[in-house]
Amino acid sequence: MERLQRFPAKPRVFILTDISDEPDDAESLVRYLLYADQLETEGLVACTSTWMKNKVCPEDIEKIIDAYAGAVDNLNKHVHPDWQYPSAEQLKRVVRKGAETYGMSAVGDEVPLSPGGELLLNRITTPSQQPLWVLCWGGTNVLASVLLNIDRKYSPEDSQRLMSRLRIYTISDQDDTGAWIRNNFPDLFYISSVHGWNQYGMAAWTGISGEQYYGFDQGGPDFTKFEKEWVKKNIQIGALGSVYPDYQFIAEGGTPTFLYLVQNGLGIPESPQYGSWGGRYTKTDVSTDGLNSNHYSDAVDRVVGKDGKIYTSNHATIWRWRDAFQNDFAARIQWTLTPHISKANHHPVISINDSAPGPAVVRLNAEAGSTVILDASKTYDPDNDKLAFKWFHYKEPSATQWHVDLEVADLAIKKLNREGTRVEVTVPPPEKCAIDKSTGKAVEKGQLLHLVLEVTDNGTPPLTSYRRILIQVTNKKLFSNV
């Protein structure tokens, strides 16, 4: 077990869910609990939404936790002893009810906080070195009521300090408080697909499973691992999987919020523009009028689909990773079935150069036009499976618009051995990556380039780990001669 994956820290997570308006949040909660070893769950609050305006269903959260109770002992046999799953009792202690009313009717100076709001306020005001991620699968009135409470009862300095601890990822707007929050708290770190009311097919998060229902990117995503027969065979098994319901519209609408936080080495949560299993987002407002907006909206990726064509869409920022995250889901369900570590698959652990093994980002500086050697030969698989190494240049995070190839030149990647564990990476010349695009003049610090190592084992199902290498281009030689 000591060879299993370790993590730098556990992100703190507080979930607001309109569970039981349809099956998707129950599905998301089942999957979420399978990642509870690497996330610190500080609240599970049942809330309302435009689809369920006058009731909340915390008992349905508890039913899924009861099922988890029958799986947690097995789960703990498949993770590092320092990163164990919480008990069902621990999780039940943070289940609460949100306001049993719609939207802004729960927000006001004379409106008392709901039990869920009181817990959220407590978690925000409790000192911590870690930010609190509030993941909103339904309406946001619990969050809005707490933000108003902080704004009214604390000094401007203390209010700003408390709100700086928050990170929000909402599944679009599902009541009328989302727009109110964004208008009144522009400096709040807030990820949300912003689009016409109820036009959810336009949202990045529907890339999780929604192409058949909404009709986007036809021919691109592979729906095989969301087909109900695949789900029945691979997910709806065992104590926890048996409470995963069939989807009604699309599956797991809330899931991208925590896939964004999964510590697989791909995403960097403080940088939504970098991309992850939970999608890629960029600043909504970059004006310099003093508002200091910290809100993020959908960005796009260009991805080769199953039909061989290139798709450029916000949905592709999620569905491009689907094969890996569905295999991950299926593997974790297998963990719930057996206490024997030899009877299930576990993630590769990546080491690059002299970095510690694990998912942490690798950062380096490289002069434009120079070559660097990257060595991942110390990477290992806990099950001694065969590993496949894929290095790729993730270009979209370095671009400012859709015309990626006009802005971002290719990193040249050359394998130095047959296995691909060692590569030579050549940075583009300075005129391609270290000049001011508007003036053509040399700059001392050029683009930040993203190289990703993807390592997949040959277990059943195959599992993938990543390491992101951030290459900060420098142009000291040319710049010093200007």
Summary of the structure (lengths in Angstrom):
residues: 482
radius of gyration: 22.6
end to end distance: 55.9
largest distance: 68.7
contacts: 1662
relative contact order: 0.12
helix: 31%
strand: 22%
